[in-house]
């Protein structure tokens, strides 16, 4: 297994696939010989889905960590590549762009992907919470996505972005598993309130996972955004999860905190972050510690 997805000697998942630098290098050399002379470097990551390898100075490869049907995994990667390419066309800031899809090969039984590499430090490590310029950049990024036409598309029901009331069973499981770790009674009260909040508008185009681990900081500005394969239509409050997270660190006390949009961001945030506890004590510790130097989060 990779050091990027192993903590205290334990794998992130019970069924985790072993992906080593040697395996990655062999697959790259076999399928993309034009890159075979480039150094291959395993990256530390708080991501739970992919092992990430840097290829030279301008590319990175992502290898899924959990076994899946190769055909189904390829279909997911193709959809994510299409979404990433669409987001790249509208983003005012750098984002990874899809380059190639690799096939199963010796030592690895699933497809894998290659995309462009972006310089910068993830927001876990370079906290931008005191920067007004960063906040303005983040708002500009979100606005550009929200202004992208949905072309009649609606939230698909996969991942995050739909009606919170549809997640009651999942939240009940989260609360049950969190007993003794969190103030579950208080969280249930918050959930009861937040799940009833009305939507603030129709579906808009959304990044899908705008968390600090997917945001790159350069100086005190937004340097780029990672993990763009989830770009698609969603509840407009989905984007305010990222805004609420940033504002929580900024400790700002202005009228935005009582606005329907910020409350919408908080209602989404509580649903998203509840999942950290049920990932298990090991995974929770990883997220609570935050990323290590040079670590990147990639779903």
C-alpha positions as CSV (number, residue, x, y, z in Angstrom):
1,X,0.0,0.0,0.0
2,X,1.1,3.6,-0.4
3,X,2.4,5.8,2.4
4,X,-0.1,8.4,1.2
5,X,-3.0,6.3,2.2
6,X,-1.6,4.5,5.2
7,X,-1.4,6.0,8.7
8,X,0.3,4.4,11.7
9,X,0.9,1.4,9.6
10,X,-2.8,0.8,8.9
11,X,-4.5,1.0,5.5
12,X,-7.3,3.5,4.9
13,X,-9.6,0.8,3.7
14,X,-9.9,-2.9,4.6
15,X,-10.0,-3.8,0.9
16,X,-7.4,-1.3,-0.1
17,X,-5.5,-2.0,-3.3
18,X,-1.7,-2.1,-3.1
19,X,-0.3,0.6,-5.4
20,X,3.5,1.2,-5.3
21,X,5.7,3.5,-7.2
22,X,7.2,0.5,-9.1
23,X,3.7,-0.5,-10.3
24,X,2.8,3.0,-11.4
25,X,6.1,3.4,-13.2
26,X,5.7,0.1,-15.0
27,X,2.2,1.0,-16.2
28,X,3.3,4.4,-17.4
29,X,6.3,3.0,-19.2
30,X,4.1,0.3,-20.9
31,X,1.2,2.4,-21.9
32,X,2.7,5.9,-22.2
33,X,6.4,5.4,-23.1
34,X,6.7,9.1,-24.0
35,X,6.6,9.8,-20.2
36,X,8.8,6.8,-19.1
37,X,11.9,9.0,-18.6
38,X,10.1,11.3,-16.1
39,X,10.6,10.8,-12.4
40,X,7.6,9.2,-10.6
41,X,6.9,10.4,-7.1
42,X,4.2,9.2,-4.7
43,X,2.4,12.1,-3.0
44,X,1.2,12.2,0.6
45,X,-2.5,12.8,0.6
46,X,-5.5,13.0,2.9
47,X,-7.7,11.7,0.0
48,X,-9.4,8.4,0.6
49,X,-10.2,7.4,-3.0
50,X,-7.0,7.6,-5.1
51,X,-3.3,7.1,-4.8
52,X,-1.6,10.0,-6.5
53,X,1.7,10.0,-8.3
54,X,3.4,13.0,-9.8
55,X,4.9,12.4,-13.2
56,X,7.7,14.8,-13.9
57,X,6.9,18.5,-13.4
58,X,3.6,18.8,-15.2
59,X,1.5,15.7,-14.9
60,X,-0.1,13.5,-12.1
61,X,-1.6,10.0,-12.2
62,X,-4.5,8.9,-10.0
63,X,-5.0,5.2,-9.2
64,X,-8.2,4.1,-7.4
65,X,-7.5,2.5,-4.0
66,X,-10.5,0.3,-3.8
67,X,-11.3,-2.6,-6.1
68,X,-14.1,-2.1,-8.6
69,X,-15.4,-3.5,-11.9
70,X,-13.0,-2.2,-14.5
71,X,-15.7,-1.3,-17.0
72,X,-17.7,0.5,-14.4
73,X,-14.6,2.3,-13.1
74,X,-13.7,3.4,-16.6
75,X,-17.2,4.8,-17.2
76,X,-16.9,6.9,-14.0
77,X,-13.5,8.2,-15.1
78,X,-14.8,9.1,-18.5
79,X,-17.6,11.1,-16.9
80,X,-15.2,12.8,-14.5
81,X,-12.8,13.6,-17.4
82,X,-15.7,15.2,-19.3
83,X,-16.8,17.2,-16.3
84,X,-13.2,18.3,-15.6
85,X,-12.8,19.5,-19.2
86,X,-16.1,21.4,-19.0
87,X,-15.0,23.1,-15.8
88,X,-11.6,24.0,-17.2
89,X,-13.4,26.0,-20.0
90,X,-15.2,28.3,-17.6
91,X,-12.8,28.5,-14.6
92,X,-11.0,31.8,-14.1
93,X,-8.3,30.0,-12.1
94,X,-6.1,27.0,-12.9
95,X,-7.6,23.6,-12.6
96,X,-6.3,20.1,-13.6
97,X,-7.2,19.1,-17.1
98,X,-7.6,15.5,-18.2
99,X,-4.8,14.1,-20.4
100,X,-5.2,10.4,-20.7
101,X,-6.9,7.3,-19.3
102,X,-4.7,4.2,-18.5
103,X,-5.8,0.6,-18.8
104,X,-5.5,-2.3,-16.3
105,X,-2.0,-3.9,-16.5
106,X,0.5,-5.9,-14.6
107,X,0.1,-5.4,-10.9
108,X,-3.0,-3.3,-11.1
109,X,-6.4,-4.5,-12.3
110,X,-8.3,-1.2,-12.8
111,X,-8.2,1.8,-15.1
112,X,-6.4,4.9,-14.0
113,X,-6.1,8.5,-15.1
114,X,-3.6,11.2,-15.9
115,X,-4.1,14.9,-15.6
116,X,-2.1,18.1,-15.6
117,X,-0.3,19.0,-12.4
118,X,-0.9,22.3,-10.6
119,X,1.7,24.1,-8.4
120,X,0.6,25.4,-5.0
121,X,-0.1,24.4,-1.4
122,X,-3.4,23.1,-0.2
123,X,-5.4,25.3,2.1
124,X,-4.9,22.9,5.0
125,X,-1.2,23.8,5.0
126,X,-1.4,27.4,3.9
127,X,-4.3,28.7,5.8
128,X,-5.7,31.6,3.7
129,X,-8.4,32.5,6.3
130,X,-7.0,36.0,7.0
131,X,-6.8,37.0,3.3
132,X,-9.6,39.2,1.9
133,X,-8.0,38.7,-1.6
134,X,-8.4,34.9,-1.3
135,X,-12.0,35.3,-0.3
136,X,-12.6,37.5,-3.3
137,X,-10.9,34.9,-5.5
138,X,-13.0,32.1,-4.1
139,X,-16.1,34.1,-4.7
140,X,-15.1,34.8,-8.3
141,X,-14.5,31.1,-8.9
142,X,-17.8,30.1,-7.4
143,X,-19.6,32.8,-9.4
144,X,-18.0,31.6,-12.7
145,X,-19.3,28.1,-12.1
146,X,-22.8,29.3,-11.0
147,X,-23.0,31.4,-14.2
148,X,-22.3,28.4,-16.4
149,X,-25.5,27.2,-18.1
150,X,-26.8,23.9,-16.8
151,X,-28.2,23.2,-20.3
152,X,-31.3,21.7,-18.6
153,X,-29.4,19.3,-16.5
154,X,-30.5,18.6,-12.9
155,X,-28.8,17.0,-9.9
156,X,-28.3,13.4,-10.7
157,X,-28.9,12.0,-7.2
158,X,-25.3,10.8,-6.9
159,X,-22.9,12.3,-4.3
160,X,-23.7,15.6,-2.7
161,X,-26.1,18.3,-3.9
162,X,-29.7,17.1,-3.5
163,X,-32.4,17.6,-1.0
164,X,-31.0,17.2,2.5
165,X,-34.2,15.4,3.7
166,X,-33.3,12.6,1.4
167,X,-30.2,11.9,3.6
168,X,-32.1,11.2,6.8
169,X,-31.2,7.5,6.9
170,X,-27.5,8.3,6.4
171,X,-27.5,11.0,9.1
172,X,-29.2,8.7,11.5
173,X,-26.4,6.2,11.0
174,X,-23.8,9.0,11.4
175,X,-25.4,10.1,14.7
176,X,-25.6,6.6,16.0
177,X,-21.9,5.9,15.2
178,X,-20.9,9.3,16.7
179,X,-22.2,8.6,20.2
180,X,-19.5,9.3,22.7
181,X,-17.4,11.2,20.2
182,X,-19.6,14.2,19.4
183,X,-22.5,16.1,21.0
184,X,-25.0,14.1,19.1
185,X,-28.1,15.6,20.8
186,X,-27.0,19.0,19.7
187,X,-26.2,17.8,16.2
188,X,-29.6,16.2,15.9
189,X,-31.2,19.5,16.9
190,X,-29.2,21.3,14.2
191,X,-30.0,18.7,11.6
192,X,-33.7,18.9,12.4
193,X,-33.6,22.6,11.8
194,X,-31.3,22.7,8.8
195,X,-33.1,19.9,6.9
196,X,-36.2,22.1,6.8
197,X,-34.6,25.2,5.4
198,X,-36.0,26.1,1.9
199,X,-33.8,26.0,-1.2
200,X,-32.5,29.4,-2.2
201,X,-32.9,28.7,-5.9
202,X,-32.8,26.3,-8.8
203,X,-29.9,24.0,-9.5
204,X,-26.7,25.7,-10.5
205,X,-23.3,24.3,-11.7
206,X,-21.2,23.3,-8.7
207,X,-17.6,22.0,-8.1
208,X,-19.1,19.3,-5.9
209,X,-16.4,19.1,-3.2
210,X,-15.0,22.6,-2.5
211,X,-13.1,21.8,0.7
212,X,-9.7,23.1,1.9
213,X,-7.9,20.0,0.7
214,X,-9.1,20.7,-2.9
215,X,-8.0,24.4,-2.9
216,X,-4.5,25.5,-3.7
217,X,-3.0,28.7,-2.2
218,X,-0.3,30.8,-3.8
219,X,0.9,33.6,-1.6
220,X,-2.4,34.9,-0.2
221,X,-4.4,34.2,-3.4
222,X,-6.3,31.3,-4.8
223,X,-3.8,29.4,-6.9
224,X,-6.0,26.7,-8.3
225,X,-8.7,24.1,-7.5
226,X,-8.3,20.4,-7.5
227,X,-10.7,17.4,-7.9
228,X,-12.9,18.8,-10.5
229,X,-14.5,15.6,-11.8
230,X,-17.7,16.2,-9.8
231,X,-18.6,19.4,-11.7
232,X,-22.3,19.4,-12.3
233,X,-25.7,20.8,-11.3
234,X,-26.6,20.9,-7.6
235,X,-28.5,22.8,-5.0
236,X,-27.1,26.3,-5.0
237,X,-26.3,26.1,-1.3
238,X,-23.8,23.4,-2.1
239,X,-21.2,26.0,-3.0
240,X,-21.8,27.8,0.3
241,X,-20.4,24.9,2.1
242,X,-16.9,26.0,1.0
243,X,-17.8,29.6,1.8
244,X,-19.0,28.7,5.3
245,X,-15.8,26.7,5.9
246,X,-13.7,29.7,4.9
247,X,-15.7,32.1,7.0
248,X,-15.6,29.8,10.0
249,X,-11.8,30.2,10.0
250,X,-12.0,34.0,9.4
251,X,-14.2,34.5,12.4
252,X,-16.1,37.2,10.6
253,X,-19.2,38.5,12.3
254,X,-21.3,40.2,9.7
255,X,-24.8,39.9,8.4
256,X,-23.8,37.1,5.9
257,X,-23.8,34.6,8.8
258,X,-27.6,35.0,9.2
259,X,-28.4,34.9,5.5
260,X,-30.3,32.0,3.9
261,X,-27.3,31.3,1.7
262,X,-24.8,31.0,4.6
263,X,-27.3,28.9,6.6
264,X,-27.7,26.8,3.5
265,X,-23.9,26.3,3.5
266,X,-23.9,25.3,7.1
267,X,-26.7,22.8,6.6
268,X,-24.7,21.2,3.8
269,X,-21.5,21.3,5.9
270,X,-23.0,19.4,8.7
271,X,-24.2,16.6,6.4
272,X,-20.8,16.4,4.7
273,X,-18.6,16.4,7.8
274,X,-20.8,13.9,9.6
275,X,-19.3,11.3,7.3
276,X,-15.9,11.8,8.8
277,X,-16.8,10.1,12.0
278,X,-18.3,7.0,10.4
279,X,-15.2,6.5,8.3
280,X,-13.6,5.2,11.5
281,X,-11.2,6.5,14.1
282,X,-8.2,6.2,11.8
283,X,-9.7,8.2,9.0
284,X,-11.2,10.8,11.3
285,X,-7.8,11.3,12.9
286,X,-6.4,12.0,9.4
287,X,-8.9,14.6,8.6
288,X,-8.7,16.2,12.1
289,X,-4.9,16.5,11.8
290,X,-5.3,18.0,8.3
291,X,-2.9,17.4,5.5
292,X,0.8,17.0,6.0
293,X,3.3,19.2,4.1
294,X,2.9,18.9,0.4
295,X,-0.1,16.7,0.9
296,X,-3.0,16.9,-1.5
297,X,-6.6,15.7,-1.2
298,X,-8.1,14.0,-4.2
299,X,-11.3,12.1,-4.3
